[in-house]
Amino acid sequence: MKIKHIGIFATVGSAVLIGQSALAQEEEQQRSRSSVLEEIVVTSERREQSLQDVPLSITAFGDEKRDTVGIMSIQDMADFAPGVSYNTSNDSPSIRGIARQSNIYTLDSPVANYVDGVYSGTVQDAGRRPIFVERTEILRGPQGALAGRGSIAGAVNTILKRPEDQFGVEVRSFAGNYASYGVEATVTGPITDWLRGRVNVGKYNQDEGYFENVATGRDEGNQLNNREIVDIMFEADIGENVEWYVKAAWVDYVESRHSSVSLAPFNAGVQNSPTPWGPTTGELTPIAGWGYFDPNAERVGNSPQNPAIFDVWEFSHDWYQTQELTDDYNNYTSDLVWHAPSFDVRYILGNQDYTYDQWMDADGTDVRLMTLPPFGREVFPGGVNQYTEDRHWSSHEITLASTTDGPFQWVFGLFRSDEDTRQEPFTITYPGYQELAAPAMSLDAFLSLLGAPHNPAGIRFGVPENAPGQSIFGQILAETTSQAVFGQVEYQFNDEWKFTLGLRYNEDEKEATESARFVANNLGGDLGPLLAGGVFGFLTTGAPAPIAIDVTPVPTGGPLPNGVVRDYGIDPVTGRRVRDLENTWTATTGSVGVDWTPNADTLVFGRVARGYRPGGFNAGFINSIPQVDEETVTSFEIGYKGTIAEQLQLSTAIFYYDFEDSQQELPTLGRCTDPDDLSSCAILNSFINIPESESMGLEVELNWAITDNLAAYLTYGYLDATIKDGIPEGTLGFTNPDDPAAVLPGADRLNQIPGQIDTGYTFLPRWTQDITGNKLANSPEHRVALNLNYSWDFNAGSLTLSGNYIWRDDAFQDLFENELAVIPGYDTVGLRALWRDIEDRYTVIVYGANLTDEEAPYSAGLVRQATGLASAANPSAAGQAHYQTLSLAAPRTYGIEFQYRFGN
């Protein structure tokens, strides 16, 4: 893959050399043609500045550039912003190796998101289409002074188009394959001589999905299905010195968000041996501890094998994956500015709330009912996995910023945000299982009856009634308050040298109540037949009588773990384990910078910055590691921005990050329903602190008006993000649940765990691993994005042809460098043709993306299954098989768009 792209890297190097050569000859070779470079004004440092004059690594996208290049989504922005990645499935941006890998909201995103200056808990608004957005600024590097909560990696600033003082209307519509279509409009103009307004509306549909469910014949993955937006804005001049901008925005949608596919075969559960319930029959054999028997199963479809193995765009499920805003996304903004004689006072107030639900197939097959031998027990594997978010947050920010032209400039401010969240991250219901509604006893009571090791404090009979069919329930009720005082001063010593100092004091307080309950009627390979097959009831009553067991963990009686302030144990009414988590983190962050501008077209800057992400909680599942501590990073960066011969804008930066206690996600073993069988253990994704990590890289961004008609836009990012010390104090390394015996290629064995065996799979001893030297997750080493566009001018208008090439290197999905857990690299090609009339009243765009129809994954994972090729008498690494899961970006898409403008 890397050899294939040597030519691309050569292009980057050649572009830089050409730029330097042009600089040397600038005075001798005057260009007669005019520059076609677009100047972008940004507000990343709380005042309007040309992008080329800001001593920060910023990629900015204006509306015209987005139309020309074809940057329509957050994923497109990530493709063209060096050092940036985005995971659509969990709304997770990553900058220079610092990523949010979880959507548990008691943990902070490392990327601060702002819309019209208001802090937002999601980056979704950055994906607004160009008709509504003035520009999007992606700031790379810790924003430790001026940006607020969650800016250790960077920030994304989205600035919507404001009301204008001249009447104007713009209407756009598009239609494409997968039955996608949309219409959007914006109307702006004066209401009085001091009041202006704007109204935005948009409606988008996609009636065919990217994936086909062969079981139902229905397609899924239509991200734009039934999405609607409305914005109402007013901007007022109150006297001569006061400006006031207010906005109310609403979003509603119902979508199918199917994007992940498993490549595990249907017979992966037990590949070469009979099951605990009898010999396998038919083509659909056991999977994941159940017995899926083709002749005896009630199925929605009849696929003899997982269709994704042959075509990744096909799957076979009995449930339709859906997501919707059950309560609209509401966004309110007030931006009030008073222009004093030598400074501005600004107060920005924001308020946002929404309720979001998602439903998914719990077992990943098309089986709804089947009969297990030997007692004819009917089981219902077809379940529903529901995810819920109910969020409300508000923010307040007051700033004072100098407005004089002197050498000394300053900005000071106060910030506060408050967030309330109710989140159910993982609720699974199996409607067919009546026994789940009335668990007979606790797991410890069941184990005591069998004479197995158990916790005496957990013995309970006649446990409270559970919700009908509910197997897993987890809930988080959380409150987060973030406060800060900040300031930045600049001093211009002379025409060439400037010094900048910024400081911020942060205080983040988090409180959460988590409640969880786990009810099972299948306890894994050894105990499964006793419950799921009805054997326990047969042994006690003489007839099959399936029962359910409450496997919710009870307190052990030891000291409370870090972050837990109260443990209520099991609620006698609901049967849920409840505990409170609480902590406060503080930090002083900031930056020091020196700028050198030898001439009006050149900026060289050096910057040292300190970034901070507050600690948080692995809440919702009674995790044995409930708290993750704060993370800090010190970054060192040297950058260059130059405009050469009025034709070429070149921005480059090299950086080095030194992390302390980096917050990283690792899969860990949760509650084991059978203490002697690791196959019965739940796998939880837990955030932990890695003692020391580092990240270094090079970024290049180039805008080149090669001729009056030909332009190039090129970005390149190199990133080396590595763990320097991967063993926290007091630990013996980490166990990989996908490979407990540490036998996969890339596993670095550290300590054998005494007395623990990889039961049910390899039957080999369990080992911890040392992840020192491994790469940080989702950090591709190389990324390239190239756009070339050429314009022809005619009497009636202009025609522009624009082509994109995107390439991303391989990356590891998690901190264990298993060769199987790699996010494959990919490259895609896109083309656009734009016709604009001579008066710029209308535009017609014909577009195509991923024209070679590549499988472009943005995340990956592993499914581990037993093969039956190992036993206690014959332990072997062959006892496990691994299969990949992939989350894919869109396949080939194409369509046509019409734009019409009149008025201003």
KEMI-680259 format. One line per 8 residues: number of its first residue (from 1); their letters; for each residue x, y, z of C-alpha. Coordinates in steps of 0.25 Angstrom, whole numbers, plus 5000, padded with zeros to 4 digits. Example, Ala and Ser with C-alpha at 12.3 -4.5 7.8 and 13.67 -1.06 7.14 Angstrom:
<recs>
1) as) 5049/4982/5031  5055/4996/5029
</recs>
This chain:
<recs>
1) mkikhigi) 5000/5000/5000  5011/5010/5004  5019/5007/4991  5007/5009/4983  5007/5024/4988  5021/5028/4987  5017/5037/4975  5007/5044/4984
9) fatvgsav) 5018/5047/4995  5027/5051/4983  5016/5061/4979  5016/5067/4993  5031/5069/4993  5031/5075/4979  5021/5085/4983  5029/5090/4995
17) ligqsala) 5042/5091/4986  5034/5098/4975  5029/5108/4986  5043/5110/4991  5048/5112/4977  5037/5122/4974  5040/5130/4987  5055/5131/4983
25) qeeeqqrs) 5051/5137/4969  5039/5145/4973  5046/5159/4971  5052/5155/4957  5039/5148/4951  5027/5157/4953  5014/5150/4950  5005/5157/4941
33) rssvleei) 4992/5148/4944  4984/5152/4956  4983/5143/4968  4971/5134/4970  4975/5130/4984  4963/5132/4994  4966/5140/5007  4959/5134/5018
41) vvtserre) 4956/5142/5031  4956/5134/5044  4952/5138/5058  4960/5127/5065  4967/5137/5074  4954/5145/5078  4957/5155/5067  4956/5155/5052
49) qslqdvpl) 4969/5152/5045  4974/5146/5032  4976/5131/5033  4990/5133/5028  4993/5143/5040  4989/5134/5051  5000/5127/5058  4992/5114/5059
57) sitafgde) 4990/5101/5051  4977/5103/5045  4969/5098/5033  4957/5106/5029  4946/5103/5019  4938/5114/5013  4925/5112/5006  4931/5114/4992
65) krdtvgim) 4942/5105/4995  4933/5094/5000  4925/5095/4988  4937/5094/4978  4944/5083/4985  4932/5075/4990  4933/5076/5005  4919/5073/5009
73) siqdmadf) 4921/5065/5022  4929/5064/5035  4936/5052/5029  4940/5061/5017  4946/5071/5026  4954/5061/5033  4959/5056/5020  4965/5069/5016
81) apgvsynt) 4969/5074/5030  4983/5068/5032  4984/5060/5045  4969/5059/5047  4960/5047/5047  4946/5045/5050  4938/5032/5054  4923/5034/5049
89) sndspsir) 4918/5023/5058  4920/5030/5071  4922/5044/5067  4937/5044/5070  4947/5054/5065  4962/5051/5066  4973/5061/5065  4988/5057/5065
97) giarqsni) 4985/5044/5072  4976/5050/5083  4962/5043/5081  4949/5042/5087  4947/5027/5086  4934/5026/5095  4921/5033/5095  4919/5031/5110
105) ytldspva) 4916/5046/5114  4923/5045/5128  4936/5045/5120  4940/5058/5112  4943/5059/5097  4957/5064/5095  4951/5073/5084  4944/5086/5087
113) nyvdgvys) 4932/5089/5078  4926/5103/5076  4915/5108/5068  4914/5123/5067  4923/5123/5079  4914/5114/5088  4920/5101/5093  4914/5089/5088
121) gtvqdagr) 4915/5074/5093  4914/5069/5079  4921/5072/5066  4909/5069/5057  4906/5084/5054  4919/5085/5047  4913/5076/5036  4903/5087/5032
129) rpifvert) 4903/5088/5017  4910/5100/5011  4897/5109/5008  4896/5111/5023  4911/5112/5028  4920/5124/5026  4932/5115/5030  4937/5104/5038
137) eilrgpqg) 4950/5105/5046  4958/5093/5050  4969/5097/5061  4979/5086/5063  4987/5086/5076  4983/5089/5090  4975/5101/5092  4979/5103/5106
145) alagrgsi) 4976/5118/5107  4964/5124/5099  4956/5111/5096  4948/5105/5107  4944/5091/5112  4950/5079/5105  4961/5085/5096  4973/5077/5099
153) agavntil) 4973/5072/5084  4968/5085/5077  4955/5091/5074  4944/5092/5063  4938/5106/5061  4925/5106/5052  4921/5120/5048  4907/5121/5042
161) krpedqfg) 4903/5132/5032  4898/5144/5039  4886/5152/5035  4890/5163/5024  4885/5177/5022  4881/5174/5007  4870/5165/5003  4874/5152/4997
169) vevrsfag) 4869/5138/4995  4876/5125/4991  4870/5112/4988  4877/5099/4986  4872/5085/4983  4879/5072/4979  4876/5057/4975  4885/5045/4975
177) nyasygve) 4886/5030/4975  4881/5022/4987  4868/5031/4985  4875/5043/4992  4869/5056/4990  4868/5069/4998  4863/5084/4997  4869/5095/5005
185) atvtgpit) 4866/5110/5005  4871/5123/5012  4864/5136/5012  4871/5149/5018  4869/5164/5018  4866/5176/5026  4853/5177/5035  4856/5191/5040
193) dwlrgrvn) 4867/5201/5038  4873/5195/5051  4868/5180/5050  4872/5169/5040  4867/5155/5039  4870/5141/5033  4862/5128/5032  4868/5115/5028
201) vgkynqde) 4860/5103/5025  4865/5089/5020  4858/5076/5017  4867/5063/5013  4863/5049/5010  4870/5036/5005  4860/5025/5003  4870/5014/4999
209) gyfenvat) 4881/5010/5009  4895/5006/5006  4894/4992/5012  4883/4981/5008  4877/4972/5019  4875/4960/5011  4866/4954/5021  4856/4964/5020
217) grdegnql) 4859/4970/5006  4860/4984/5013  4872/4993/5011  4878/5001/5023  4889/5011/5025  4881/5023/5019  4887/5034/5027  4879/5045/5021
225) nnreivdi) 4866/5039/5023  4855/5049/5027  4864/5060/5033  4859/5074/5035  4865/5087/5040  4860/5101/5043  4868/5113/5047  4862/5127/5051
233) mfeadige) 4872/5138/5053  4872/5153/5056  4883/5163/5057  4881/5177/5063  4888/5190/5064  4884/5196/5078  4889/5210/5077  4903/5212/5071
241) nvewyvka) 4911/5203/5081  4903/5191/5083  4900/5179/5074  4891/5167/5078  4890/5154/5070  4880/5143/5074  4877/5130/5068  4867/5119/5070
249) awvdyves) 4870/5106/5063  4862/5092/5062  4866/5079/5056  4858/5066/5055  4861/5053/5048  4858/5038/5047  4869/5030/5041  4875/5017/5039
257) rhssvsla) 4889/5017/5043  4894/5003/5039  4909/5005/5036  4916/4993/5043  4917/4979/5037  4922/4966/5043  4930/4956/5035  4928/4945/5045
265) pfnagvqn) 4922/4933/5038  4909/4928/5044  4916/4915/5048  4927/4922/5056  4921/4918/5070  4925/4904/5070  4933/4900/5057  4937/4886/5060
273) sptpwgpt) 4930/4880/5072  4916/4877/5077  4909/4887/5086  4905/4885/5101  4891/4883/5095  4894/4872/5086  4900/4870/5072  4900/4881/5061
281) tgeltpia) 4890/4879/5050  4888/4887/5037  4896/4898/5031  4893/4909/5042  4901/4903/5054  4903/4909/5068  4908/4923/5070  4912/4931/5083
289) gwgyfdpn) 4907/4920/5093  4894/4918/5087  4890/4906/5077  4885/4912/5064  4879/4900/5057  4874/4902/5043  4863/4891/5042  4857/4895/5056
297) aervgnsp) 4858/4910/5055  4848/4921/5052  4856/4931/5043  4853/4944/5036  4862/4940/5025  4869/4927/5020  4883/4930/5017  4892/4918/5019
305) qnpaifdv) 4904/4927/5022  4907/4941/5026  4905/4949/5013  4915/4959/5017  4926/4949/5015  4923/4950/5000  4918/4965/4999  4921/4974/5011
313) wefshdwy) 4908/4982/5007  4899/4971/5011  4895/4965/5024  4884/4957/5030  4877/4962/5042  4863/4961/5048  4863/4975/5053  4863/4988/5046
321) qtqeltdd) 4873/4998/5052  4867/5012/5054  4871/5024/5061  4863/5037/5063  4862/5050/5071  4849/5046/5080  4850/5060/5085  4856/5071/5075
329) ynnytsdl) 4870/5076/5076  4867/5091/5080  4878/5101/5080  4877/5115/5085  4888/5126/5084  4889/5140/5089  4902/5148/5085  4902/5163/5091
337) vwhapsfd) 4914/5172/5088  4917/5186/5094  4927/5194/5086  4934/5203/5097  4944/5213/5092  4957/5204/5093  4951/5190/5096  4939/5181/5093
345) vryilgnq) 4931/5174/5104  4924/5161/5099  4914/5152/5106  4910/5139/5099  4899/5131/5104  4895/5117/5099  4885/5106/5102  4883/5093/5095
353) dytydqwm) 4875/5080/5098  4871/5068/5091  4866/5053/5093  4872/5042/5084  4868/5028/5083  4875/5016/5075  4870/5002/5073  4879/4991/5068
361) dadgtdvr) 4878/4976/5066  4884/4969/5079  4889/4956/5073  4893/4960/5059  4885/4948/5052  4872/4946/5046  4867/4936/5056  4855/4939/5064
369) lmtlppfg) 4852/4926/5070  4858/4912/5071  4857/4899/5078  4868/4893/5087  4870/4878/5089  4868/4870/5097  4856/4875/5104  4850/4884/5093
377) revfpggv) 4853/4897/5100  4849/4909/5091  4858/4920/5091  4857/4934/5085  4871/4940/5081  4865/4951/5074  4866/4963/5083  4867/4978/5083
385) nqytedrh) 4878/4987/5088  4873/5001/5091  4882/5013/5093  4877/5026/5099  4882/5040/5101  4874/5051/5108  4883/5063/5109  4882/5078/5113
393) wssheitl) 4894/5088/5114  4896/5103/5114  4908/5112/5114  4912/5126/5118  4924/5133/5113  4928/5148/5116  4940/5154/5109  4947/5167/5109
401) asttdgpf) 4956/5169/5096  4965/5181/5093  4962/5188/5080  4973/5199/5078  4984/5198/5068  4995/5199/5078  5006/5188/5080  4999/5183/5093
409) qwvfglfr) 4987/5174/5091  4979/5166/5101  4967/5157/5103  4961/5153/5117  4949/5145/5120  4940/5136/5129  4934/5123/5124  4923/5113/5130
417) sdedtrqe) 4916/5102/5124  4906/5093/5131  4901/5079/5126  4890/5070/5130  4890/5056/5124  4881/5043/5125  4888/5032/5117  4884/5018/5115
425) pftitypg) 4896/5013/5107  4893/4998/5106  4879/4992/5109  4876/4979/5103  4862/4973/5103  4858/4959/5098  4842/4959/5097  4841/4944/5096
433) yqelaapa) 4847/4940/5110  4836/4941/5120  4846/4936/5131  4854/4949/5130  4843/4957/5136  4844/4949/5149  4858/4944/5152  4858/4932/5162
441) msldafls) 4870/4935/5170  4883/4942/5169  4896/4937/5163  4903/4935/5176  4890/4927/5182  4891/4918/5169  4905/4916/5171  4904/4912/5186
449) llgaphnp) 4893/4902/5182  4903/4896/5172  4914/4896/5183  4923/4906/5174  4931/4918/5179  4922/4930/5182  4920/4943/5190  4912/4940/5202
457) agirfgvp) 4907/4954/5202  4901/4952/5189  4891/4941/5192  4877/4945/5189  4865/4937/5186  4852/4943/5181  4858/4955/5175  4849/4967/5171
465) enapgqsi) 4842/4965/5157  4850/4970/5145  4845/4978/5134  4838/4969/5124  4849/4962/5115  4860/4971/5120  4873/4965/5121  4883/4976/5122
473) fgqilaet) 4880/4990/5127  4889/5002/5130  4886/5016/5133  4894/5029/5136  4889/5041/5142  4900/5052/5141  4903/5066/5144  4915/5073/5139
481) tsqavfgq) 4919/5088/5142  4931/5094/5136  4937/5108/5140  4949/5115/5135  4956/5129/5136  4965/5132/5124  4973/5142/5117  4983/5145/5106
489) veyqfnde) 4993/5156/5104  5001/5160/5091  5012/5170/5090  5018/5174/5076  5032/5178/5079  5034/5183/5065  5030/5180/5051  5036/5166/5051
497) wkftlglr) 5034/5160/5065  5022/5158/5074  5021/5150/5087  5008/5144/5092  5005/5138/5106  4991/5131/5109  4987/5125/5123  4974/5118/5127
505) ynedekea) 4969/5113/5140  4960/5101/5139  4950/5095/5149  4942/5083/5145  4932/5076/5155  4925/5063/5151  4914/5056/5158  4907/5043/5154
513) tesarfva) 4898/5033/5159  4899/5020/5151  4889/5008/5152  4890/4995/5145  4884/4981/5145  4888/4968/5138  4878/4956/5137  4882/4944/5129
521) nnlggdlg) 4876/4930/5125  4889/4926/5119  4902/4926/5127  4912/4921/5117  4917/4908/5112  4918/4900/5126  4905/4905/5132  4897/4909/5120
529) pllaggvf) 4890/4896/5119  4885/4897/5133  4877/4909/5130  4875/4911/5115  4872/4897/5113  4863/4895/5125  4872/4885/5131  4872/4891/5145
537) gflttgap) 4857/4891/5145  4857/4876/5140  4866/4872/5151  4858/4878/5162  4844/4876/5157  4845/4865/5146  4841/4875/5135  4848/4885/5127
545) apiaidvt) 4846/4898/5134  4855/4909/5129  4859/4920/5139  4866/4933/5140  4877/4937/5149  4880/4951/5154  4895/4953/5151  4896/4967/5156
553) pvptggpl) 4909/4969/5164  4908/4972/5179  4917/4981/5187  4929/4973/5192  4930/4980/5205  4944/4986/5202  4948/5001/5201  4940/5009/5191
561) pngvvrdy) 4948/5010/5178  4953/5024/5173  4942/5033/5169  4931/5025/5176  4925/5033/5188  4913/5024/5192  4909/5010/5188  4895/5007/5191
569) gidpvtgr) 4896/4992/5187  4884/4986/5181  4871/4994/5181  4860/4985/5188  4850/4990/5178  4856/4990/5165  4867/4980/5167  4877/4990/5161
577) rvrdlent) 4891/4992/5167  4892/5007/5170  4904/5016/5173  4908/5030/5173  4921/5036/5166  4927/5049/5169  4940/5057/5167  4945/5071/5163
585) wtattgsv) 4958/5073/5155  4965/5086/5153  4977/5091/5145  4984/5103/5140  4987/5102/5125  4992/5112/5114  5002/5115/5103  5014/5123/5100
593) gvdwtpna) 5017/5127/5086  5027/5135/5078  5024/5140/5064  5034/5145/5053  5028/5152/5041  5040/5157/5032  5031/5162/5022  5016/5164/5019
601) dtlvfgrv) 5015/5150/5013  5023/5141/5023  5020/5136/5037  5028/5127/5045  5023/5123/5059  5027/5115/5070  5017/5111/5081  5018/5103/5094
609) argyrpgg) 5004/5100/5100  4999/5092/5111  4986/5084/5110  4977/5077/5119  4965/5068/5119  4958/5066/5132  4956/5052/5138  4943/5045/5137
617) fnagfins) 4935/5032/5140  4933/5019/5133  4919/5019/5137  4907/5011/5134  4911/4997/5137  4917/4996/5151  4931/4996/5145  4942/4991/5154
625) ipqvdeet) 4950/5003/5149  4940/5014/5151  4949/5026/5150  4959/5031/5140  4968/5042/5144  4971/5055/5137  4980/5055/5125  4990/5066/5121
633) vtsfeigy) 4999/5069/5109  5010/5078/5107  5012/5082/5092  5023/5088/5084  5021/5093/5070  5028/5101/5060  5020/5106/5048  5022/5114/5035
641) kgtiaeql) 5011/5121/5027  5015/5128/5014  5009/5134/5001  5018/5132/4990  5017/5141/4977  5003/5144/4980  5000/5130/4975  5003/5119/4986
649) qlstaify) 4999/5119/5000  5008/5109/5008  5005/5105/5022  5014/5095/5030  5016/5091/5044  5024/5081/5052  5020/5077/5066  5023/5068/5078
657) ydfedsqq) 5014/5064/5089  5017/5059/5102  5005/5052/5109  5004/5049/5124  4993/5040/5128  4987/5039/5114  4972/5035/5115  4971/5022/5106
665) elptlgrc) 4960/5012/5104  4963/4997/5106  4954/4985/5105  4954/4979/5119  4946/4967/5125  4934/4970/5133  4924/4961/5141  4926/4946/5138
673) tdpddlss) 4914/4939/5140  4922/4926/5141  4935/4928/5149  4942/4917/5143  4938/4920/5129  4944/4933/5122  4934/4931/5111  4923/4935/5120
681) cailnsfi) 4930/4949/5124  4924/4962/5119  4934/4970/5111  4934/4985/5115  4941/4997/5108  4948/5004/5120  4956/5017/5120  4969/5016/5127
689) nipesesm) 4981/5025/5129  4994/5021/5121  5006/5027/5129  5014/5033/5117  5011/5035/5102  5016/5043/5091  5012/5048/5078  5020/5055/5067
697) glevelnw) 5017/5059/5053  5018/5068/5041  5006/5075/5034  5006/5082/5020  4994/5090/5014  4996/5096/5001  4987/5105/4992  4993/5108/4979
705) aitdnlaa) 4987/5116/4967  4996/5110/4957  4990/5118/4946  4978/5127/4945  4969/5115/4942  4976/5103/4949  4977/5102/4964  4982/5091/4974
713) yltygyld) 4979/5088/4988  4988/5078/4995  4988/5074/5010  4998/5063/5016  4999/5058/5030  5010/5050/5036  5007/5045/5050  5015/5036/5060
721) atikdgip) 5007/5034/5072  5013/5024/5082  5012/5019/5096  5025/5021/5104  5021/5015/5117  5008/5006/5116  5008/5000/5130  5001/5008/5141
729) egtlgftn) 5007/5008/5155  5002/4996/5163  4997/4988/5151  5003/4976/5144  4999/4979/5130  4986/4978/5122  4979/4965/5118  4973/4966/5104
737) pddpaavl) 4959/4959/5104  4960/4956/5090  4973/4948/5093  4974/4945/5108  4985/4935/5105  4993/4945/5097  4996/4936/5085  4992/4945/5074
745) pgadrlnq) 5003/4952/5066  5008/4965/5072  5004/4961/5086  5015/4965/5096  5014/4955/5108  5017/4961/5122  5012/4953/5133  5005/4940/5134
753) ipgqidtg) 4992/4940/5143  4993/4929/5153  4981/4919/5153  4974/4926/5142  4971/4918/5129  4965/4923/5116  4954/4913/5118  4944/4910/5106
761) ytflprwt) 4954/4914/5096  4969/4911/5096  4970/4905/5110  4984/4912/5111  4988/4920/5123  4984/4935/5123  4995/4945/5121  4995/4960/5123
769) qditgnkl) 5002/4969/5112  5011/4981/5112  5006/4991/5102  5018/5000/5103  5023/5003/5089  5009/5001/5083  5002/5012/5074  4991/5020/5080
777) anspehrv) 4977/5016/5074  4972/5021/5061  4985/5029/5057  4988/5026/5043  5003/5029/5040  5001/5036/5026  4989/5043/5020  4988/5050/5007
785) alnlnysw) 4977/5059/5001  4978/5065/4987  4968/5074/4979  4971/5079/4965  4961/5088/4959  4961/5095/4945  4952/5106/4940  4947/5111/4926
793) dfnagslt) 4941/5124/4925  4931/5127/4914  4922/5138/4911  4910/5131/4918  4917/5127/4930  4928/5118/4935  4931/5103/4936  4939/5097/4946
801) lsgnyiwr) 4944/5082/4947  4949/5078/4961  4955/5064/4964  4959/5059/4978  4968/5048/4982  4968/5043/4997  4977/5033/5003  4978/5028/5018
809) ddafqdlf) 4988/5019/5023  4986/5007/5032  4983/5009/5047  4981/5001/5059  4967/5000/5065  4971/4999/5079  4984/4999/5088  4987/4984/5086
817) enelavip) 4994/4983/5073  4988/4971/5068  4990/4969/5053  4975/4965/5052  4970/4978/5058  4975/4988/5048  4966/4998/5041  4970/4996/5027
825) gydtvglr) 4976/5008/5019  4968/5012/5007  4968/5022/4995  4956/5029/4988  4954/5037/4976  4943/5048/4974  4939/5057/4962  4930/5069/4961
833) alwrdied) 4926/5079/4950  4921/5092/4953  4914/5102/4943  4912/5116/4948  4905/5127/4940  4911/5140/4937  4903/5147/4947  4905/5137/4958
841) rytvivyg) 4890/5135/4959  4890/5120/4958  4899/5108/4959  4898/5094/4954  4907/5083/4960  4909/5069/4955  4916/5061/4966  4922/5047/4969
849) anltdeea) 4929/5042/4981  4937/5029/4983  4935/5026/4969  4944/5014/4969  4934/5008/4980  4945/5005/4990  4942/4999/5004  4946/5011/5012
857) pysaglvr) 4946/5007/5027  4947/5018/5038  4947/5007/5049  4949/4993/5052  4948/4982/5062  4949/4967/5065  4939/4956/5068  4945/4944/5076
865) qatglasa) 4939/4931/5075  4942/4917/5080  4946/4906/5069  4945/4894/5078  4959/4890/5074  4964/4891/5088  4961/4885/5102  4966/4884/5116
873) anpsaagq) 4973/4871/5112  4978/4877/5099  4981/4892/5100  4984/4899/5087  4984/4913/5081  4975/4907/5070  4963/4908/5080  4960/4922/5076
881) ahyqtlsl) 4956/4929/5063  4955/4943/5060  4947/4951/5050  4947/4965/5047  4936/4976/5048  4937/4988/5039  4930/5002/5040  4929/5007/5026
889) aaprtygi) 4928/5020/5019  4918/5022/5008  4920/5014/4995  4920/5020/4981  4910/5032/4981  4906/5042/4970  4896/5052/4967  4892/5066/4962
897) efqyrfgn) 4890/5079/4970  4883/5092/4966  4886/5106/4972  4878/5119/4970  4880/5132/4976  4874/5146/4975  4874/5159/4982  4887/5163/4989
</recs>
